[in-house]
C-alpha cells in the first residue's frame, strides 16, 4: 500500500476553501469514487493558512502511479506546491459509530 499527501497554497489562487467545497460536491467526490485501486481519499483544508489538499490511500504502488484527473490544479491555477508519497507500514481501524465513511465532511454535510 502507498499513501500520498498533496497540498496547495491558495494565497496566489482565485480559489478559496469555500469555492473548492463546491467543486467537491459538484464533481470531484463522484469522480474519485470510480478510480481503481484507490482505497480512500479525503480532502483537507486549513482556512487560516489558505491551504487545501488531500490524503490518498492506494492498494498498490501501481495503482498510485496512474495519472489522476487534474481538475483541481486547473481550477486553482497551478499544480500542488507539495506532493509526498509514503509506503504504508500498517493499517488499523478503531471502534466507531458511523459505519459508512463515504459522503462525510464539510463540503457534503453542510
C-alpha positions as CSV (number, residue, x, y, z in Angstrom):
1,X,0.0,0.0,0.0
2,X,1.0,3.6,-0.6
3,X,-0.2,6.9,0.8
4,X,0.1,10.3,-0.8
5,X,-0.3,13.8,0.7
6,X,-0.9,16.7,-1.7
7,X,-1.0,20.4,-0.7
8,X,-1.9,23.6,-2.4
9,X,-1.2,27.1,-1.1
10,X,-4.3,29.1,-2.2
11,X,-2.9,32.6,-1.5
12,X,-2.0,33.0,-5.1
13,X,-5.2,31.5,-6.5
14,X,-8.6,32.9,-7.2
15,X,-10.0,29.8,-5.5
16,X,-10.8,29.6,-1.7
17,X,-11.5,26.7,0.6
18,X,-15.2,27.6,0.3
19,X,-15.2,27.7,-3.5
20,X,-13.4,24.3,-3.6
21,X,-16.1,22.8,-1.5
22,X,-18.5,23.3,-4.4
23,X,-16.0,21.6,-6.7
24,X,-16.0,18.6,-4.3
25,X,-19.8,18.4,-4.2
26,X,-20.3,19.0,-7.9
27,X,-17.7,16.7,-9.4
28,X,-14.6,15.6,-7.5
29,X,-16.1,13.2,-4.9
30,X,-18.0,11.2,-7.5
31,X,-15.1,11.2,-10.0
32,X,-12.6,9.8,-7.5
33,X,-15.1,7.2,-6.3
34,X,-14.5,5.4,-9.6
35,X,-10.7,5.2,-9.6
36,X,-9.4,1.7,-9.5
37,X,-7.0,0.9,-6.6
38,X,-7.9,4.0,-4.6
39,X,-8.9,2.8,-1.1
40,X,-9.6,6.1,0.4
41,X,-9.3,9.8,-0.4
42,X,-10.1,12.6,2.0
43,X,-9.7,16.3,1.2
44,X,-8.3,18.6,3.9
45,X,-8.1,22.3,4.4
46,X,-6.7,24.9,6.7
47,X,-8.6,28.2,6.2
48,X,-6.2,30.2,8.5
49,X,-3.2,29.5,6.2
50,X,-5.2,29.2,2.9
51,X,-4.1,25.6,2.3
52,X,-6.1,22.9,0.5
53,X,-5.1,19.3,-0.1
54,X,-5.8,15.6,0.0
55,X,-4.6,12.4,1.5
56,X,-4.9,9.3,-0.7
57,X,-4.5,5.7,0.3
58,X,-3.7,3.3,-2.5
59,X,-3.9,-0.5,-2.7
60,X,-0.5,-0.7,-4.5
61,X,2.3,1.4,-6.0
62,X,1.0,0.5,-9.5
63,X,-2.4,2.0,-8.7
64,X,-0.8,5.1,-7.2
65,X,1.3,5.6,-10.4
66,X,-1.8,6.0,-12.7
67,X,-2.3,9.7,-13.7
68,X,-5.2,11.3,-11.9
69,X,-7.7,13.9,-13.1
70,X,-6.0,17.3,-12.9
71,X,-9.2,19.4,-12.5
72,X,-8.2,20.8,-9.1
73,X,-4.9,22.1,-10.4
74,X,-6.8,23.6,-13.4
75,X,-9.3,25.4,-11.1
76,X,-6.6,26.5,-8.6
77,X,-4.3,27.7,-11.5
78,X,-1.2,25.7,-10.7
79,X,0.0,22.2,-9.5
80,X,0.3,21.3,-5.9
81,X,3.1,23.0,-4.0
82,X,3.9,19.8,-2.2
83,X,3.3,16.1,-3.0
84,X,4.7,13.4,-0.9
85,X,4.3,9.6,-1.3
86,X,4.9,7.1,1.5
87,X,4.9,3.4,2.0
88,X,2.2,2.2,4.4
89,X,3.7,0.3,7.3
90,X,0.4,-0.8,8.9
91,X,-3.3,0.0,9.0
92,X,-6.0,-0.5,11.5
93,X,-9.5,0.8,12.3
94,X,-10.7,1.9,15.7
95,X,-14.1,1.5,17.3
96,X,-16.6,3.9,15.6
97,X,-20.3,4.7,15.5
98,X,-20.5,5.7,11.8
99,X,-20.1,2.7,9.6
100,X,-20.2,4.5,6.3
101,X,-17.3,6.8,5.8
102,X,-18.2,7.9,2.2
103,X,-20.3,11.1,2.0
104,X,-18.8,12.8,5.1
105,X,-17.2,16.2,5.6
106,X,-18.0,19.9,5.5
107,X,-18.4,20.0,1.7
108,X,-21.0,17.3,1.7
109,X,-22.8,17.7,5.1
110,X,-23.2,21.5,5.2
